[in-house]
Amino acid sequence: MSEYERSRTMPAQPEHVFDQAAQVDQLDAWLPRALHVRAEDLPAVTVHEDDSDQDTAALLRPRPEQMRLEWGTRDQGDYAGWLQVAGMGSGASEVTVHLSFFDEEHDPGEERVHQALDASLQRLEQQVRLRENTAAG
């Protein structure tokens, strides 16, 4: 089993960050570019991976009361992850993403995972900033 985790501070209230992260129809805006989520009957979703051109049955569970988003493969236990948003005071939040690969064959490796997590958190921050600027303007 391999586990990876990355965090990023974002200049917004935790509720705003979680609301942006948990919008199922906008997950593609911040997830790794090769992944696309199609909602079915939540928590059921399908994840399409461009690199392999495969669809995978998955679960996505937003937990707004905990400001947490959890996901994983549905039929096989190959992969799971979560995103947690925590308030830091003064209008900032810390977002942590954690990934677990239970099957080593599905683990793309530390460097690729860390690059994907860092890029995803950066895109999420851009989405949050865009939303904050739109709300303020």
C-alpha positions as a Markdown table, in Angstrom:
| # | Residue | x | y | z |
|---|---|---|---|---|
| 1 | Met | 0.0 | 0.0 | 0.0 |
| 2 | Ser | 1.2 | 3.5 | -0.8 |
| 3 | Glu | -0.1 | 6.7 | 0.7 |
| 4 | Tyr | 0.5 | 10.3 | -0.4 |
| 5 | Glu | -0.6 | 13.6 | 1.1 |
| 6 | Arg | -0.2 | 17.3 | 0.2 |
| 7 | Ser | -1.6 | 20.5 | 1.7 |
| 8 | Arg | -2.0 | 24.1 | 0.5 |
| 9 | Thr | -3.1 | 27.3 | 2.2 |
| 10 | Met | -5.9 | 29.2 | 0.5 |
| 11 | Pro | -7.1 | 32.7 | 1.1 |
| 12 | Ala | -10.7 | 32.0 | 1.7 |
| 13 | Gln | -13.1 | 30.9 | 4.4 |
| 14 | Pro | -13.2 | 27.1 | 4.8 |
| 15 | Glu | -16.9 | 26.9 | 3.9 |
| 16 | His | -16.2 | 28.6 | 0.6 |
| 17 | Val | -13.2 | 26.4 | -0.2 |
| 18 | Phe | -15.2 | 23.2 | 0.6 |
| 19 | Asp | -18.2 | 24.4 | -1.4 |
| 20 | Gln | -16.0 | 24.9 | -4.5 |
| 21 | Ala | -14.2 | 21.6 | -4.0 |
| 22 | Ala | -17.3 | 19.5 | -3.5 |
| 23 | Gln | -19.3 | 20.8 | -6.6 |
| 24 | Val | -19.5 | 17.5 | -8.5 |
| 25 | Asp | -20.2 | 19.3 | -11.8 |
| 26 | Gln | -17.0 | 21.3 | -11.4 |
| 27 | Leu | -14.6 | 18.7 | -10.2 |
| 28 | Asp | -12.9 | 18.6 | -13.6 |
| 29 | Ala | -11.8 | 22.2 | -13.0 |
| 30 | Trp | -9.3 | 21.1 | -10.3 |
| 31 | Leu | -8.8 | 17.4 | -10.5 |
| 32 | Pro | -5.8 | 16.0 | -12.5 |
| 33 | Arg | -6.4 | 16.9 | -16.2 |
| 34 | Ala | -6.6 | 13.3 | -17.3 |
| 35 | Leu | -9.5 | 12.5 | -14.9 |
| 36 | His | -13.2 | 13.3 | -15.5 |
| 37 | Val | -16.0 | 12.6 | -13.1 |
| 38 | Arg | -19.6 | 11.9 | -14.2 |
| 39 | Ala | -22.2 | 11.9 | -11.5 |
| 40 | Glu | -24.7 | 9.1 | -11.5 |
| 41 | Asp | -26.8 | 8.7 | -8.4 |
| 42 | Leu | -24.5 | 10.0 | -5.6 |
| 43 | Pro | -22.5 | 8.6 | -4.1 |
| 44 | Ala | -22.1 | 6.6 | -7.3 |
| 45 | Val | -19.9 | 8.3 | -10.0 |
| 46 | Thr | -17.9 | 7.2 | -13.0 |
| 47 | Val | -14.3 | 8.3 | -13.4 |
| 48 | His | -12.9 | 8.4 | -17.0 |
| 49 | Glu | -9.2 | 8.4 | -17.3 |
| 50 | Asp | -7.9 | 9.8 | -20.6 |
| 51 | Asp | -4.5 | 8.1 | -20.5 |
| 52 | Ser | -6.1 | 4.6 | -20.4 |
| 53 | Asp | -9.4 | 5.6 | -22.0 |
| 54 | Gln | -11.1 | 3.6 | -19.3 |
| 55 | Asp | -14.1 | 4.2 | -17.1 |
| 56 | Thr | -14.0 | 3.2 | -13.4 |
| 57 | Ala | -17.0 | 2.9 | -11.1 |
| 58 | Ala | -16.3 | 5.0 | -8.0 |
| 59 | Leu | -17.9 | 6.5 | -5.0 |
| 60 | Leu | -17.9 | 10.2 | -4.0 |
| 61 | Arg | -19.1 | 11.3 | -0.6 |
| 62 | Pro | -19.2 | 14.9 | 0.3 |
| 63 | Arg | -19.4 | 15.4 | 4.1 |
| 64 | Pro | -20.2 | 19.1 | 4.5 |
| 65 | Glu | -20.6 | 18.9 | 8.3 |
| 66 | Gln | -16.9 | 17.8 | 8.4 |
| 67 | Met | -15.8 | 19.9 | 5.4 |
| 68 | Arg | -14.5 | 16.6 | 4.0 |
| 69 | Leu | -14.8 | 14.9 | 0.6 |
| 70 | Glu | -14.1 | 11.2 | 0.3 |
| 71 | Trp | -13.8 | 9.0 | -2.7 |
| 72 | Gly | -12.7 | 5.6 | -3.9 |
| 73 | Thr | -13.2 | 2.8 | -6.4 |
| 74 | Arg | -16.6 | 1.1 | -6.1 |
| 75 | Asp | -16.2 | -2.5 | -7.2 |
| 76 | Gln | -12.6 | -3.1 | -6.3 |
| 77 | Gly | -10.6 | -1.7 | -3.4 |
| 78 | Asp | -7.7 | -0.4 | -5.4 |
| 79 | Tyr | -7.8 | 3.3 | -4.5 |
| 80 | Ala | -9.2 | 5.8 | -2.0 |
| 81 | Gly | -8.7 | 9.4 | -1.1 |
| 82 | Trp | -10.0 | 12.3 | 0.8 |
| 83 | Leu | -9.9 | 16.1 | 0.8 |
| 84 | Gln | -10.2 | 18.0 | 4.2 |
| 85 | Val | -10.6 | 21.7 | 4.6 |
| 86 | Ala | -9.7 | 23.4 | 7.9 |
| 87 | Gly | -10.0 | 27.0 | 8.9 |
| 88 | Met | -6.8 | 28.8 | 9.9 |
| 89 | Gly | -8.3 | 32.0 | 11.2 |
| 90 | Ser | -8.2 | 35.5 | 9.5 |
| 91 | Gly | -10.1 | 34.2 | 6.5 |
| 92 | Ala | -7.6 | 31.5 | 5.4 |
| 93 | Ser | -8.0 | 27.7 | 5.0 |
| 94 | Glu | -5.7 | 24.8 | 4.8 |
| 95 | Val | -6.7 | 22.1 | 2.3 |
| 96 | Thr | -5.2 | 18.6 | 2.6 |
| 97 | Val | -5.6 | 15.9 | 0.0 |
| 98 | His | -4.7 | 12.3 | 0.9 |
| 99 | Leu | -4.5 | 9.3 | -1.5 |
| 100 | Ser | -4.2 | 5.6 | -0.7 |
| 101 | Phe | -3.3 | 3.0 | -3.4 |
| 102 | Phe | -4.1 | -0.4 | -2.0 |
| 103 | Asp | -2.9 | -2.2 | -5.2 |
| 104 | Glu | 0.7 | -1.3 | -6.1 |
| 105 | Glu | -0.1 | -1.8 | -9.8 |
| 106 | His | -2.3 | 1.3 | -9.7 |
| 107 | Asp | 0.2 | 3.5 | -7.9 |
| 108 | Pro | 1.7 | 5.8 | -10.5 |
| 109 | Gly | 4.7 | 6.6 | -8.2 |
| 110 | Glu | 5.6 | 9.3 | -5.7 |
| 111 | Glu | 6.8 | 11.9 | -8.1 |
| 112 | Arg | 3.8 | 11.7 | -10.5 |
| 113 | Val | 1.3 | 11.7 | -7.6 |
| 114 | His | 2.9 | 14.7 | -5.8 |
| 115 | Gln | 3.0 | 16.6 | -9.1 |
| 116 | Ala | -0.7 | 15.8 | -9.7 |
| 117 | Leu | -1.7 | 16.7 | -6.1 |
| 118 | Asp | 0.3 | 20.0 | -6.2 |
| 119 | Ala | -1.3 | 20.9 | -9.6 |
| 120 | Ser | -4.8 | 20.0 | -8.4 |
| 121 | Leu | -4.5 | 22.1 | -5.3 |
| 122 | Gln | -3.2 | 25.0 | -7.3 |
| 123 | Arg | -6.1 | 24.7 | -9.7 |
| 124 | Leu | -8.6 | 24.5 | -6.8 |
| 125 | Glu | -7.0 | 27.7 | -5.3 |
| 126 | Gln | -7.5 | 29.4 | -8.7 |
| 127 | Gln | -11.2 | 28.3 | -8.7 |
| 128 | Val | -11.7 | 29.6 | -5.1 |
| 129 | Arg | -10.0 | 32.9 | -6.0 |
| 130 | Leu | -12.2 | 33.3 | -9.1 |
| 131 | Arg | -15.3 | 32.6 | -7.1 |
| 132 | Glu | -14.2 | 35.0 | -4.3 |
| 133 | Asn | -13.5 | 37.7 | -6.8 |
| 134 | Thr | -16.8 | 37.2 | -8.6 |
| 135 | Ala | -18.7 | 37.3 | -5.3 |
| 136 | Ala | -16.8 | 40.5 | -4.3 |
| 137 | Gly | -17.2 | 42.2 | -7.6 |
